[in-house]
Amino acid sequence: MAKFLPLLLVVSFFSLSLPSLSENPNPNPNPKSISAYDELRLSGFPIGLLPSNVRGYSLNRTSGDFSVELLHRCRITLPPDNYLAAYSPRITGNLSGGRISGLDGIRVRAFFRWWSITAIRASGDDLVFEVGVASAKYPSKNFDESPECEGGNPSKAAS
């Protein structure tokens, strides 16, 4: 019996600290969970703007401020011009009115240097990526699928 006492104490602690199964831990009447990819789609953006390693996200529906958490840093090759993009483990910005602004956490390599993508807006069937005062337009259909992170070592995936 003495051998099982520590195990019994640990199990008792966790069972007391967990909410009752009869309680609803989510007071939202819609129990269906919406993913970051769903939020993009609902806002008129393709899911391929985010890599496939999204761990979670938060969105303030009043202000539009959001934060996306990735499992790890990530590098992908963006279509159609094969630019290398680097995603930080945390991406933040503001989502409202067909525009993602104040974007922080996504950089693209072009013309031998890294540039921060500061905003993305929907324009008809295209997406306009803003990098400071410059912008580039690409067809939305190029981003219909979430890309996999490149490379096998997440700790070296992006700088």
Beta strands, then each sheet from edge to edge (+ up, - down):
strand 1: 54-59
strand 2: 65-70
strand 3: 74-78
strand 4: 83-96
strand 5: 99-110
strand 6: 113-116
strand 7: 119-123
strand 8: 126-131
strand 9: 134-139
sheet 1: 1+ 2- 4+ 3-
sheet 2: 1+ 2- 4+ 5- 6+
sheet 3: 1+ 2- 4+ 5- 7+ 8- 9+
end
